Amino acid sequence: MKKTLTIIGFLAVFPAGAVLADDDCFVPMAEWQPRDSVARLAEENGWTVRRIKIDDGCYEIDGRDAAGRAIEVTVHPATLEVIEIEYEDDEGDRRDRDREGGHDD
């Protein structure tokens, strides 16, 4: 009984979704927007696309922002919501910027 309560307590503190990576996309391919829509999203944001690929079930745009900085943008395949933007600085390090927070981590 004590073991069961410990497990239930653990799950209450750390829900199952929190254990999974939050930048993975779990969407059936039938619900995905076409690649052209991702390219249009990039164009609307002033990004120059070098490559659009699939990573962890999400679209990933490799390219440059309007200021010419190297970026890697993770996009939800069904909603085209920007999940994460990573900027590469002059030293080649990547910095994350989440869409909602709008600040560097």
TAWODA-V793663 format. One record per helix or strand of 2 or more residues. SS is the DSSP state (alpha for helix, beta for strand). FROM is the first residue (numbers start at 1). TO is the last residue. If there is no record, write none. Layout:
ss=[SS;SS]
from=[FROM;FROM]
to=[TO;TO]
//
This chain:
ss=[alpha;alpha;alpha;alpha;beta;beta;beta;beta;beta]
from=[2;16;29;35;48;58;70;82;94]
to=[13;19;31;44;55;64;75;88;98]
//
